[in-house]
Amino acid sequence: MCGIYGITKHDPEFIHNYIQVCKHRGPDGEKVWWDPDHKITLGHNLLSIMANPKLSIQPWKTPKGNTLVYNGEIFNYYELKEKYSGKGFAGITGCDTELLAWGLDEFGLDFLDEIDSMHGFAYYKHKEQELWISRDHAGIKPLYYAEIDDGLVFGSEVKGLLDRVPGSRQIDHLAASFQSRTGLNPLRNTLFSGIKKLLPGETIVWNITNKKIISTKRIYIKPNSNMKFDPKEFKTELAQAVKRCSIGQRKIGVFLSGGLDSSVVAYELGKIHDKVYTFTNTFSPTPEPDEHTEDYNSDALVAKELVEKENFQHTEIEITPKIFKDAWNDSVYFGEQPVYTPNSSMYCHTNKVLADNGIVVTMAGDMGDEIFGGYTKYQHIFERRFKLFKWRDILRLWLNRLKRPVRLIDNILPDDVLIDEFSKCYSKELWNKKDPTASYMALDCVTQVPAEFFSRNDKYGMAYGMEGRFPLASKFLMQYCLNIQTRYKIGSGKRDTKLLTKKAYSRKLPPAILNKSKTGWTVPIGHWLKANVNKELNDFYNSGIGEGNEINRVTLNSKVGKSLIPGWAYKSWKEIYKIKY
């Protein structure tokens, strides 16, 4: 896991400075390279997972004399190494960078169809004067870019681009409008004006001489929804995905929420590794649960049942008001975007604790809800509570996903304009008229998950030199699950979600996990504020929501506390990144 950086001109100083700004992404090595004709400069910093760091230094010279910088992992590396051994691939280093370099040389962009990966890479074809920049199918790894007078500039994080891209400290109106409506921004535009991101599965080919995009490739995992459910086959596919994600020689930690998805990942990892290190958050102080109050520590109690059953090496990480407050600014800085939920600060701190415990690779159950049918909204679609006759209906429903949109800017663009822009980013190739529910799941896979969950895990993990992996986002597992008919995933009862995993693991996981109602992994911020448990937190919160908005302790509750987070995060983001407004 690494950071990659580049500009289509001779500018080693800029790339070196970019590397230093993002040094947290790779402590095992760094290098700047430029071509003899001074048409491109590339940089890289390294977090070595699979091979000897001395054999993994990039930029990487390919067998045909091209140049590659790469951030990611190819999880089916060993299968492909065996497939192409004796067919030209040497496999000397044991590093997947070597495989990717060889595959791009030999097969071009068609090689992306073969790899099950998370990646962001840049591949420079010297003779053709072409630069290929690419992001994986699920959008696990980020890659940002901007068109400037010099051509193209790109990198793994936004922060190193800001002073090079004119006007980037101004707010992009389209992105801010979309985030106001939906709570997320899955569009190509970022909130930083002029800076864009590659979409999940997207590769662009940039001609250095002509300074323009000449072609694109997009990998979609389509919701075919044409298979019956076979529990044994399902378990085999899931176990294989976890096994692939366990490659490497570094200590693995699992985020164990107490939910079904992370529990399945931990269980399957335990069948491969003698020691499984798991981590769960607890909260202090917490209110006594009643019919109106969520038991915020119930997830940790449920997780303990699996931990004790499987003898995992377990650590509970306590989140207090002081920890939440102290981690807030770091969560905004490393996250690079305002958030709608209070859990980002918790995630940021939790990743730091894992790194302090020697963890270099993490695993989580993200993407499970989207491919297994874990949300009640999927039930509503399946029960045909919405009139969904075409792809645009799906996009409109997604745009209206929030009950209470938050107005981050004064003039939000009209819904039809936002849907038009949304449709430019996500093709009707994801539309399955026979199964609209599967279409919505597939859309969530490439919008909600990378924009919120993967972004959070990459940014906060890499902030402390850790690589995040997501077995349930495996290309092959995603396709397998999106091929299964929705009727096998969802029933009509209150808890009739994720029927695939519940049936397949009914005898493997504790009943408390199998029967647990879905809860959000969040922080009792409303209760902390109402109870006035920490003066520093209260003062900090009041300063964030602005003068004249003193907390009303009579009406403040959990939901109200969370509802104030977006405005607070937006204000913090503008201040930390010196956004002009």
C-alpha positions as CSV (number, residue, x, y, z in Angstrom):
1,M,0.0,0.0,0.0
2,C,1.4,3.3,-1.0
3,G,1.0,6.7,-2.4
4,I,1.4,7.6,-6.1
5,Y,1.9,11.1,-7.6
6,G,2.6,12.5,-11.0
7,I,2.6,15.5,-13.3
8,T,3.0,15.7,-17.1
9,K,6.0,17.9,-17.1
10,H,9.5,18.0,-15.5
11,D,8.9,19.0,-11.9
12,P,10.7,16.9,-9.4
13,E,10.4,19.5,-6.7
14,F,6.6,19.4,-6.8
15,I,6.5,15.6,-6.7
16,H,9.0,15.5,-3.9
17,N,7.0,17.9,-1.8
18,Y,3.8,16.0,-2.6
19,I,5.5,12.8,-1.3
20,Q,6.4,14.6,2.0
21,V,2.8,15.9,2.5
22,C,1.6,12.3,2.1
23,K,4.6,10.5,3.8
24,H,2.2,8.7,6.1
25,R,1.1,6.5,3.2
26,G,4.4,4.7,3.0
27,P,7.3,4.6,5.5
28,D,9.3,1.9,3.7
29,G,10.7,3.9,0.8
30,E,10.2,6.8,-1.6
31,K,11.5,7.8,-5.1
32,V,11.0,10.5,-7.7
33,W,11.6,9.7,-11.4
34,W,11.3,11.7,-14.6
35,D,11.7,10.7,-18.2
36,P,14.7,11.9,-20.3
37,D,12.5,14.1,-22.5
38,H,11.1,15.9,-19.4
39,K,7.5,15.2,-20.3
40,I,6.5,13.5,-17.1
41,T,7.5,13.2,-13.5
42,L,6.3,10.4,-11.2
43,G,6.7,9.7,-7.5
44,H,5.9,7.0,-5.0
45,N,6.2,6.2,-1.3
46,L,6.0,2.6,-0.2
47,L,4.3,0.5,2.4
48,S,5.6,-3.0,1.7
49,I,3.2,-5.9,2.4
50,M,4.1,-8.8,0.1
51,A,7.8,-8.6,-0.7
52,N,11.2,-7.3,0.5
53,P,11.0,-3.5,0.4
54,K,14.3,-3.4,-1.4
55,L,12.7,-5.3,-4.3
56,S,9.5,-3.2,-4.3
57,I,10.9,0.4,-4.9
58,Q,8.9,2.4,-7.5
59,P,8.5,4.0,-10.0
60,W,8.9,0.6,-11.7
61,K,10.5,0.0,-15.0
62,T,8.4,-2.5,-17.0
63,P,9.8,-5.3,-19.2
64,K,9.1,-3.2,-22.3
65,G,10.6,-0.1,-20.9
66,N,7.5,1.7,-19.7
67,T,7.1,3.1,-16.2
68,L,4.6,2.2,-13.5
69,V,3.6,3.7,-10.1
70,Y,1.1,1.5,-8.2
71,N,-0.9,1.7,-5.0
72,G,-2.8,-1.5,-4.1
73,E,-2.8,-5.3,-4.0
74,I,-3.7,-8.0,-6.6
75,F,-5.4,-10.6,-4.5
76,N,-5.4,-13.3,-7.1
77,Y,-1.6,-12.7,-7.6
78,Y,-0.7,-16.4,-6.9
79,E,-3.3,-17.7,-9.3
80,L,-2.2,-15.4,-12.1
81,K,1.5,-16.1,-11.3
82,E,0.8,-19.8,-11.8
83,K,-1.2,-19.1,-15.0
84,Y,1.5,-17.1,-16.7
85,S,4.6,-18.9,-15.4
86,G,6.4,-20.1,-18.4
87,K,4.4,-17.7,-20.6
88,G,6.7,-14.8,-20.2
89,F,6.1,-13.7,-16.6
90,A,9.2,-14.2,-14.5
91,G,7.8,-13.6,-11.0
92,I,11.3,-13.0,-9.5
93,T,10.4,-10.5,-6.8
94,G,7.3,-12.0,-5.3
95,C,5.8,-8.5,-5.7
96,D,2.4,-7.9,-7.4
97,T,3.8,-4.7,-8.9
98,E,5.9,-6.9,-11.2
99,L,2.8,-8.8,-12.3
100,L,0.8,-5.6,-13.0
101,A,3.7,-4.1,-15.0
102,W,4.1,-7.3,-17.1
103,G,0.4,-7.7,-17.6
104,L,-0.1,-4.1,-18.8
105,D,2.8,-4.5,-21.2
106,E,1.5,-7.7,-22.6
107,F,-2.3,-7.2,-22.7
108,G,-2.9,-3.5,-22.2
109,L,-6.0,-2.5,-20.3
110,D,-7.6,-5.9,-21.0
111,F,-5.4,-7.2,-18.1
112,L,-7.6,-5.3,-15.7
113,D,-10.4,-7.7,-16.4
114,E,-8.3,-10.6,-15.0
115,I,-7.2,-9.1,-11.8
116,D,-9.1,-9.1,-8.5
117,S,-7.6,-6.0,-6.9
118,M,-7.8,-2.8,-5.1
119,H,-5.7,-0.2,-6.8
120,G,-4.8,3.2,-8.0
121,F,-2.0,3.2,-10.6
122,A,-0.4,5.3,-13.3
123,Y,1.3,3.6,-16.3
124,Y,3.3,5.6,-18.7
125,K,3.8,4.3,-22.2
126,H,7.0,6.0,-23.4
127,K,6.7,5.4,-27.2
128,E,3.0,6.3,-27.4
129,Q,3.3,9.3,-25.0
130,E,0.3,8.0,-23.2
131,L,-0.5,8.1,-19.5
132,W,-3.0,5.6,-18.1
133,I,-4.4,6.3,-14.7
134,S,-6.8,3.7,-13.1
135,R,-8.9,2.9,-10.1
136,D,-10.2,-0.5,-9.0
137,H,-13.7,-1.9,-9.7
138,A,-15.0,-1.1,-6.2
139,G,-13.3,2.2,-5.6
140,I,-11.4,1.0,-2.6
141,K,-8.3,3.0,-3.4
142,P,-8.6,6.7,-4.3
143,L,-7.0,8.6,-7.1
144,Y,-7.5,12.3,-7.7
145,Y,-6.5,14.3,-10.8
146,A,-6.8,17.8,-12.4
147,E,-6.3,19.2,-15.8
148,I,-4.0,22.3,-15.6
149,D,-2.1,24.3,-18.1
150,D,0.9,21.9,-17.8
151,G,-1.4,19.0,-18.7
152,L,-2.4,16.5,-16.0
153,V,-1.5,16.3,-12.3
154,F,-2.7,13.4,-10.1
155,G,-2.1,11.7,-6.7
156,S,-3.5,9.5,-4.0
157,E,-4.7,12.4,-1.8
158,V,-6.1,15.8,-2.5
159,K,-4.0,17.8,0.0
160,G,-0.8,17.7,-2.1
161,L,-2.7,19.1,-5.2
162,L,-4.3,22.2,-3.7
163,D,-1.5,24.7,-4.3
164,R,-0.9,23.4,-7.8
165,V,-4.5,23.5,-9.1
166,P,-5.8,27.1,-9.5
167,G,-9.0,27.8,-7.6
168,S,-9.0,24.5,-5.8
169,R,-9.6,26.1,-2.4
170,Q,-13.0,27.2,-3.6
171,I,-16.1,25.0,-3.3
172,D,-17.3,23.1,-6.3
173,H,-21.0,24.0,-6.6
174,L,-22.1,20.7,-8.2
175,A,-20.3,18.5,-5.5
176,A,-21.6,20.6,-2.6
177,S,-25.2,20.5,-4.0
178,F,-25.1,16.7,-4.3
179,Q,-23.6,16.3,-0.9
180,S,-26.2,18.6,0.6
181,R,-29.0,16.4,-0.9
182,T,-27.6,13.0,-0.2
183,G,-24.9,13.2,2.5
184,L,-22.3,11.8,0.1
185,N,-20.5,12.8,-3.0
186,P,-20.0,9.9,-5.4
187,L,-19.7,12.2,-8.5
188,R,-16.4,12.8,-10.4
189,N,-16.2,16.4,-9.1
190,T,-14.8,16.7,-5.6
191,L,-15.7,19.6,-3.2
192,F,-12.4,21.2,-4.2
193,S,-13.0,23.1,-7.4
194,G,-11.0,21.8,-10.3
195,I,-10.0,18.6,-8.7
196,K,-11.7,15.4,-9.8
197,K,-11.5,11.7,-8.8
198,L,-11.6,8.6,-10.9
199,L,-14.8,6.7,-10.4
200,P,-14.8,3.1,-9.3
201,G,-13.6,0.9,-12.1
202,E,-12.6,3.8,-14.3
203,T,-9.3,4.2,-16.3
204,I,-8.5,7.2,-18.5
205,V,-5.9,7.4,-21.2
206,W,-4.2,10.8,-21.4
207,N,-2.2,11.9,-24.4
208,I,0.7,13.9,-23.2
209,T,1.4,15.6,-26.5
210,N,-2.2,16.7,-27.2
211,K,-3.0,17.3,-23.5
212,K,-6.3,15.5,-23.5
213,I,-8.2,12.3,-22.6
214,I,-8.3,10.1,-25.7
215,S,-10.1,7.1,-24.4
216,T,-11.6,5.5,-21.2
217,K,-12.3,2.1,-19.8
218,R,-14.9,1.3,-17.2
219,I,-15.4,-2.0,-15.3
220,Y,-18.9,-2.6,-13.9
221,I,-20.0,-5.4,-11.7
222,K,-23.5,-5.9,-13.2
223,P,-26.6,-7.1,-11.3
224,N,-27.5,-10.1,-13.5
225,S,-29.7,-11.6,-10.7
226,N,-30.0,-14.9,-12.6
227,M,-28.9,-17.5,-10.1
228,K,-30.5,-19.6,-7.3
229,F,-28.8,-19.7,-3.9
230,D,-26.5,-22.6,-2.9
231,P,-25.3,-22.2,0.7
232,K,-22.3,-24.5,0.2
233,E,-21.2,-22.7,-2.9
234,F,-21.7,-19.3,-1.3
235,K,-19.5,-20.2,1.7
236,T,-16.8,-21.5,-0.7
237,E,-16.8,-18.2,-2.6
238,L,-16.8,-16.1,0.6
239,A,-14.0,-18.1,2.2
240,Q,-11.9,-17.8,-1.0
241,A,-12.3,-14.0,-0.9
242,V,-11.1,-13.9,2.7
243,K,-8.2,-16.2,1.8
244,R,-7.1,-14.1,-1.1
245,C,-7.2,-10.9,1.1
246,S,-5.0,-12.6,3.7
247,I,-1.9,-12.6,1.4
248,G,1.3,-11.0,2.7
249,Q,3.6,-11.2,5.6
250,R,2.2,-8.5,7.9
251,K,0.1,-8.6,11.1
252,I,-3.7,-8.5,10.3
253,G,-6.3,-6.8,12.5
254,V,-10.0,-7.2,12.0
255,F,-12.6,-4.4,12.8
256,L,-15.2,-6.5,14.7
257,S,-18.4,-4.5,15.1
258,G,-20.5,-7.4,16.4
259,G,-22.4,-7.3,13.1
260,L,-22.8,-10.3,10.7
261,D,-20.5,-9.1,8.0
262,S,-17.4,-8.4,10.1
263,S,-18.1,-11.6,12.1
264,V,-18.1,-13.7,9.0
265,V,-14.8,-12.2,7.8
266,A,-13.2,-12.8,11.2
267,Y,-14.5,-16.4,11.3
268,E,-13.2,-17.3,7.9
269,L,-9.8,-15.6,8.7
270,G,-9.6,-17.7,11.8
271,K,-9.7,-20.9,9.6
272,I,-6.5,-19.7,7.9
273,H,-4.5,-17.9,10.6
274,D,-3.6,-19.3,14.0
275,K,-4.0,-15.9,15.6
276,V,-6.7,-13.5,14.6
277,Y,-6.5,-10.0,16.2
278,T,-9.9,-8.3,16.6
279,F,-10.8,-4.8,17.8
280,T,-14.2,-3.5,18.9
281,N,-15.2,0.0,20.2
282,T,-16.9,0.7,23.5
283,F,-18.2,4.0,24.7
284,S,-17.9,5.8,28.1
285,P,-19.9,7.2,29.6
286,T,-23.1,5.8,28.1
287,P,-26.7,6.3,29.1
288,E,-28.7,3.4,30.5
289,P,-30.6,1.9,27.6
290,D,-34.4,2.1,27.6
291,E,-37.1,2.0,24.9
292,H,-35.9,5.4,23.6
293,T,-32.1,5.0,24.0
294,E,-29.8,2.8,22.0
295,D,-27.4,0.5,23.9
296,Y,-24.2,1.8,22.4
297,N,-22.1,-1.0,23.9
298,S,-24.4,-3.9,22.8
299,D,-22.2,-4.5,19.7
300,A,-19.1,-5.1,21.9
301,L,-21.0,-7.6,24.1
302,V,-22.2,-9.5,21.0
303,A,-18.7,-9.5,19.5
304,K,-17.4,-11.0,22.7
305,E,-19.4,-14.2,22.1
306,L,-17.6,-14.8,18.8
307,V,-14.2,-13.8,20.3
308,E,-14.6,-16.3,23.1
309,K,-16.0,-19.1,20.8
310,E,-13.1,-18.7,18.3
311,N,-10.4,-17.7,20.8
312,F,-9.4,-14.5,19.0
313,Q,-6.9,-12.1,20.4
314,H,-9.3,-9.3,21.2
315,T,-8.9,-5.6,22.2
316,E,-11.7,-3.2,23.2
317,I,-11.0,0.4,22.3
318,E,-12.8,2.8,24.6
319,I,-14.1,6.1,23.1
320,T,-14.6,8.9,25.5
321,P,-15.7,12.5,24.9
322,K,-12.1,13.7,25.2
323,I,-10.9,11.2,22.7
324,F,-13.7,12.1,20.3
325,K,-12.9,15.8,20.6
326,D,-9.1,15.4,20.4
327,A,-9.4,13.2,17.2
328,W,-11.9,15.5,15.5
329,N,-9.5,17.8,13.6
330,D,-7.3,14.8,12.5
331,S,-10.3,13.0,11.2
332,V,-11.3,16.1,9.0
333,Y,-7.7,16.7,7.9
334,F,-7.0,13.1,6.9
335,G,-10.5,12.5,5.6
336,E,-10.3,15.5,3.3
337,Q,-14.1,15.9,3.3
338,P,-16.9,16.8,5.7
339,V,-19.0,14.0,7.0
340,Y,-22.6,13.5,8.0
341,T,-22.0,11.1,11.0
342,P,-20.1,11.5,14.2
343,N,-18.2,8.2,13.8
344,S,-15.3,9.5,11.7
345,S,-13.5,10.8,14.7
346,M,-13.9,7.4,16.3
347,Y,-12.6,5.6,13.2
348,C,-9.6,7.9,13.0
349,H,-8.6,7.2,16.7
350,T,-9.3,3.5,16.3
351,N,-6.9,3.2,13.4
352,K,-4.2,4.9,15.4
353,V,-4.7,2.4,18.3
354,L,-4.4,-0.5,15.8
355,A,-1.2,0.9,14.4
356,D,0.2,1.4,17.9
357,N,-0.6,-2.3,18.5
358,G,1.6,-3.4,15.5
359,I,-1.2,-3.9,13.0
360,V,-0.1,-3.2,9.4
361,V,-3.1,-4.7,7.5
362,T,-6.7,-4.4,8.5
363,M,-9.9,-6.2,7.4
364,A,-13.5,-5.2,7.7
365,G,-16.9,-6.3,6.6
366,D,-17.7,-3.3,4.4
367,M,-19.8,-4.1,1.2
368,G,-21.7,-6.9,3.0
369,D,-25.0,-4.9,3.4
370,E,-24.9,-4.0,-0.3
371,I,-24.3,-7.5,-1.8
372,F,-26.1,-9.6,0.8
373,G,-29.2,-7.3,1.1
374,G,-28.7,-5.9,4.6
375,Y,-30.8,-2.7,4.5
376,T,-34.5,-2.3,5.0
377,K,-34.6,0.1,2.1
378,Y,-33.9,-3.0,-0.1
379,Q,-37.0,-4.6,1.4
380,H,-39.1,-1.6,0.5
381,I,-37.9,-1.7,-3.1
382,F,-38.4,-5.5,-3.3
383,E,-41.9,-5.1,-2.0
384,R,-42.5,-2.6,-4.8
385,R,-43.3,0.4,-2.6
386,F,-41.6,2.6,-5.2
387,K,-42.4,2.9,-8.9
388,L,-39.1,2.0,-10.6
389,F,-39.5,1.5,-14.3
390,K,-36.2,2.8,-15.6
391,W,-32.7,3.6,-14.6
392,R,-33.5,7.3,-14.0
393,D,-36.1,6.2,-11.3
394,I,-33.3,4.5,-9.4
395,L,-31.1,7.6,-9.6
396,R,-33.9,9.8,-8.4
397,L,-34.7,7.4,-5.5
398,W,-31.0,7.5,-4.5
399,L,-30.9,11.3,-4.7
400,N,-33.8,11.3,-2.1
401,R,-32.1,8.9,0.3
402,L,-32.0,11.4,3.2
403,K,-35.1,12.3,5.3
404,R,-33.5,15.5,6.3
405,P,-31.1,16.9,3.7
406,V,-28.5,19.4,5.0
407,R,-28.0,22.7,3.2
408,L,-24.3,23.1,3.1
409,I,-24.5,26.0,0.5
410,D,-27.2,28.5,-0.2
411,N,-28.1,27.7,-3.8
412,I,-28.5,24.0,-4.3
413,L,-28.8,22.9,-7.9
414,P,-32.2,21.5,-9.0
415,D,-32.8,17.8,-8.7
416,D,-33.1,17.2,-12.4
417,V,-29.7,18.8,-12.9
418,L,-28.2,16.6,-10.2
419,I,-29.7,13.5,-11.7
420,D,-28.4,14.4,-15.1
421,E,-24.9,14.7,-13.7
422,F,-25.4,11.5,-11.7
423,S,-26.3,9.6,-14.8
424,K,-23.1,10.8,-16.5
425,C,-21.1,9.0,-13.8
426,Y,-23.1,5.8,-13.4
427,S,-24.3,4.0,-16.5
428,K,-27.6,2.3,-17.0
429,E,-25.5,-0.8,-17.5
430,L,-26.3,-1.3,-13.8
431,W,-30.0,-1.4,-14.6
432,N,-31.8,-4.7,-14.4
433,K,-35.5,-4.1,-15.1
434,K,-36.5,-7.6,-13.9
435,D,-34.9,-6.9,-10.5
436,P,-34.7,-3.2,-9.6
437,T,-33.6,-4.1,-6.1
438,A,-30.5,-5.6,-7.4
439,S,-29.9,-2.5,-9.5
440,Y,-30.1,-0.3,-6.4
441,M,-27.7,-2.7,-4.6
442,A,-25.2,-2.5,-7.5
443,L,-25.5,1.3,-7.5
444,D,-24.8,1.4,-3.7
445,C,-21.7,-0.7,-4.3
446,V,-20.1,1.9,-6.4
447,T,-21.5,5.1,-4.8
448,Q,-22.3,4.8,-1.1
449,V,-19.6,2.3,-0.2
450,P,-16.5,4.0,-1.8
451,A,-17.7,7.5,-1.1
452,E,-18.2,6.8,2.6
453,F,-16.8,3.5,3.9
454,F,-13.8,2.9,1.7
455,S,-12.8,6.5,1.7
456,R,-12.9,6.6,5.5
457,N,-10.9,3.4,5.9
458,D,-8.3,4.2,3.3
459,K,-7.6,7.7,4.6
460,Y,-7.6,6.9,8.3
461,G,-5.7,3.6,7.9
462,M,-3.0,5.2,5.6
463,A,-2.8,8.2,8.1
464,Y,-1.0,5.7,10.4
465,G,0.7,3.5,7.7
466,M,-1.9,0.7,7.6
467,E,-3.5,-1.0,4.6
468,G,-7.2,-1.7,4.7
469,R,-8.7,-4.7,2.9
470,F,-12.3,-5.7,2.2
471,P,-12.8,-9.3,1.3
472,L,-16.5,-8.7,0.6
473,A,-15.6,-6.2,-2.1
474,S,-13.7,-8.9,-4.1
475,K,-14.5,-8.6,-7.7
476,F,-15.4,-12.2,-8.0
477,L,-17.5,-12.3,-4.8
478,M,-19.4,-9.1,-5.8
479,Q,-20.2,-10.6,-9.2
480,Y,-21.3,-13.9,-7.7
481,C,-23.6,-12.3,-5.1
482,L,-25.1,-9.8,-7.6
483,N,-25.9,-12.8,-9.8
484,I,-28.1,-14.3,-7.0
485,Q,-31.7,-13.4,-7.3
486,T,-32.9,-10.9,-4.7
487,R,-35.6,-13.2,-3.4
488,Y,-33.0,-15.4,-1.8
489,K,-31.5,-12.4,0.1
490,I,-34.6,-10.6,1.5
491,G,-37.8,-11.7,3.1
492,S,-40.9,-9.8,4.4
493,G,-40.2,-10.0,8.1
494,K,-38.5,-7.3,10.2
495,R,-35.2,-9.3,10.4
496,D,-35.5,-11.0,7.0
497,T,-32.3,-9.4,5.6
498,K,-29.0,-11.0,4.7
499,L,-30.7,-14.4,4.4
500,L,-27.7,-15.7,2.4
501,T,-25.2,-15.3,5.3
502,K,-27.7,-16.3,8.0
503,K,-28.5,-19.6,6.3
504,A,-24.9,-20.4,5.2
505,Y,-23.5,-19.6,8.7
506,S,-26.4,-20.7,10.9
507,R,-24.3,-23.4,12.6
508,K,-21.0,-21.5,12.6
509,L,-21.8,-18.1,14.3
510,P,-23.4,-17.5,17.7
511,P,-27.2,-16.9,17.7
512,A,-26.7,-13.5,19.1
513,I,-24.9,-12.4,16.0
514,L,-27.2,-14.2,13.6
515,N,-30.3,-12.7,15.2
516,K,-29.0,-9.2,16.0
517,S,-30.9,-6.3,14.6
518,K,-28.9,-4.0,12.4
519,T,-27.4,-1.0,14.2
520,G,-25.2,1.8,13.1
521,W,-21.7,2.0,14.4
522,T,-21.9,5.4,15.9
523,V,-21.1,7.6,18.9
524,P,-23.5,8.8,21.7
525,I,-22.6,12.4,21.0
526,G,-26.1,13.7,21.7
527,H,-26.2,12.0,25.1
528,W,-22.8,13.3,26.0
529,L,-23.8,16.9,25.1
530,K,-27.1,16.7,26.9
531,A,-25.6,15.3,30.1
532,N,-22.8,17.8,29.9
533,V,-20.3,15.1,30.6
534,N,-17.3,17.0,29.3
535,K,-16.9,20.8,29.3
536,E,-14.2,20.8,26.6
537,L,-16.5,18.8,24.3
538,N,-19.4,21.1,24.9
539,D,-17.3,24.3,24.3
540,F,-15.8,22.7,21.2
541,Y,-19.2,21.7,19.8
542,N,-20.7,25.1,20.5
543,S,-17.9,26.8,18.6
544,G,-18.5,24.4,15.7
545,I,-22.2,25.0,15.3
546,G,-21.7,28.8,15.6
547,E,-22.6,31.6,17.9
548,G,-26.2,31.8,18.9
549,N,-26.7,28.1,18.7
550,E,-26.1,27.2,22.3
551,I,-27.1,23.6,23.0
552,N,-30.6,23.2,24.2
553,R,-30.3,20.5,26.7
554,V,-34.0,20.1,27.1
555,T,-34.6,18.9,23.6
556,L,-31.2,17.5,22.7
557,N,-31.1,13.7,22.1
558,S,-29.1,11.2,20.1
559,K,-30.7,12.1,16.8
560,V,-30.5,15.8,17.3
561,G,-26.9,15.5,18.3
562,K,-26.1,13.6,15.1
563,S,-28.1,16.0,13.0
564,L,-25.8,18.9,13.9
565,I,-22.7,17.0,12.8
566,P,-22.7,17.9,9.1
567,G,-22.7,21.6,9.6
568,W,-20.0,21.3,12.2
569,A,-17.9,19.1,10.0
570,Y,-18.4,21.4,7.0
571,K,-17.2,24.4,9.0
572,S,-14.1,22.5,10.3
573,W,-13.3,21.3,6.8
574,K,-13.4,24.9,5.4
575,E,-11.2,26.1,8.2
576,I,-8.6,23.3,8.1
577,Y,-8.3,23.5,4.3
578,K,-8.5,27.3,4.1
579,I,-11.5,27.2,1.7
580,K,-12.5,30.6,0.4
581,Y,-16.2,31.3,1.0
